[in-house]
Amino acid sequence: MKKQVRMQQLNNTEKQETRTLWEENFPEDRREFLDYYYSEKTRENRILAMKEDRKLISMLHLNPYRLKLSGEIMQSYYIVAVATKQKYRHQGYMSILLRQALKQAEQEGSPFLFLMPAKEIIYEPFDFVTVYERLDYILPIEKESVSGDRKKVVLEVLRFSSKDGLPYQKVLQELVEFYHMVLSSRFDIYTVRDLSYVKESLLEQQSQNGGMLLFRKADTRELIGACYYTKEDEMELRELLCDKGWEKAILQELYDSEFCQGQVKLYGADFQTIAQKPWKKAPCIMVRITNLAALHGCFKLNCISETEPFQEHRIQLLDPLLPNQQGIYRLFPLERDNKSFLGIERLPEKARYQKTLTIDEFAKKYIKNQKIFLNEIV
């Protein structure tokens, strides 16, 4: 008798059953990291699965994130842990799960899904588009790039402890305010970093034998920079963000610390004043639009074209995987707070249009040129 394969969304108890499949497909992940993930992330995430009778054979995790899109806060999902048991691969199970994830996001009004691909070619048939390349560096950077005016900086190490109480909470709130100030002034699309986000990120780093590094002005103790660190096989730093003009001083402080002994990889740094080419640009984040109408007023027009004014026009949008969002749309300049954004209005089916765009072509044209900072791990 042929065994039945069906798709289902797992409940909280069933979610724990996916850990074995994770360990089989991602053996590089530490036990401590998976302990963290399955105790923290699975509380609120969604896991879609394929089962043969009662046996798990394929899975896809959807982790919820609040995103800031040009000032608008929207709910989105980050796709992780797309995995299939070896003997069941190349039978279309990943395709079924991805299509269901797209459909759910569309129904919920989520503007897009995003993921960090193992290979871009896997997700391109589903109209995912690479929109963000992470800038990676190898430390130490040449001395000429960081020499000069040496400002006094103090480095602090932050790790979670339930005994820290009020002082710990104050530092977390300070981080929330720092992230808001830096990210809102430099980027159009990024994850909202509230208290819950900061706490969870810190726990995630500690599951990989890491934590956070905070950089302060020596005289006033004002927070001027922060980054994550992990130390497993080697030291790695991630997401070094700091006030403009303090990059050199912070790098100098790093070089004098235990966190920069020998060569250290720095992932996803935002350097504003260091004239240094990155070690590499790594394709990092792909997105798939799932609800075009939800993106009304979310894209800055000056990021799309700096040479000529944006002209109102109409497009026919094609999306075979999500046919409900296919149709005719009016694209027009939307003025808000002395800035121009992309207005999106759906028109009747028989309305005239000037050009046709597929959903991935739309993403390449209107999302890819926005200033994006997305470096999530899980």
Secondary structure, DSSP 4 states (H G I P E B T S, - for coil): -PPPEEEEE--HHHHGGGHHHHHHH-TTS-HHHHHHHHHHGGGT-EEEEEEETTEEEEEEEEEEEEEEETTEEEEEEEEEEEEE-GGGTTSSHHHHHHHHHHHHHHHHT--EEEE--S-HHHHGGGT-EEEEEEEEEEESPPHHHH-S----EEEEEE---TT-HHHHHHHHHHHHHHHHHHHHHH-SEEE---HHHHHHHHHHHHTTT-EEEEEEETTT--EEEEEEEEESSSEEEEEEEE-TT-HHHHHHHHHTSGGGSS-EEEES---SS-----SEEEEEEEEEES-GGGGTT-SBGGGT-SSSPPPPEEEEEE-TTSGGG-EEEEEEEEEETTEEEEEEEEE-TT---SEEEEHHHHHHHHTTTS-EE-----
